[in-house]
């Protein structure tokens, strides 16, 4: 099977540099990114389309693949940031100092009532197991940067945050392939110019 994980277009929280978990609309730039994703995916037949149940992912899916209403799956949600959600990142860093810098680096928001990387990886593993049932199908899943990063770590042990060499941009596409429960990464952070 082939799985296209797509990060939603830029949201208002992305633009305003706020911790995001709640519902957020996508910006005009996010709409443009979703259209670019649509161009990148044009001509690919998707047997199934999923999205997070958060509006920014649903909107990106609807723009990128018009006429293919996504099945909403809460497993695809962004990492929960608890009490930090909606607050400006810089103000929170000023308030919590080094502890938040460390927690953000290791993606652990449990001190603030949120999730950690392991919880998102567990959700990712459940979703990937579901994908393995699709055998020879091609699936698109519109999701969030935190989920895509956790998937990469769950499958290959690569921590994207600490590596700082891989980008997970808004509107990016990561393509994974699975055969006999063996996963491989086909492409990362595709920009719409190649497949």
Secondary structure, DSSP 4 states (H G I P E B T S, - for coil): -EEEEEEPPPBHHHHHTB---S---B-HHHHHHHHHHHHHHTTPPPSEEEE-SSHHHHHHHHHHTTT-PPEE-GGGPPPP-GGGTTSBHHHHHHHHTHHHHHHHHHTB-GGGTS-BHHHHHHHHHHHHHHHHTTTT-EEEEEE-HHHHHHHHHHHH---HHHH-S----TT-EEEEEEETTEEEEEEEEE-SS--
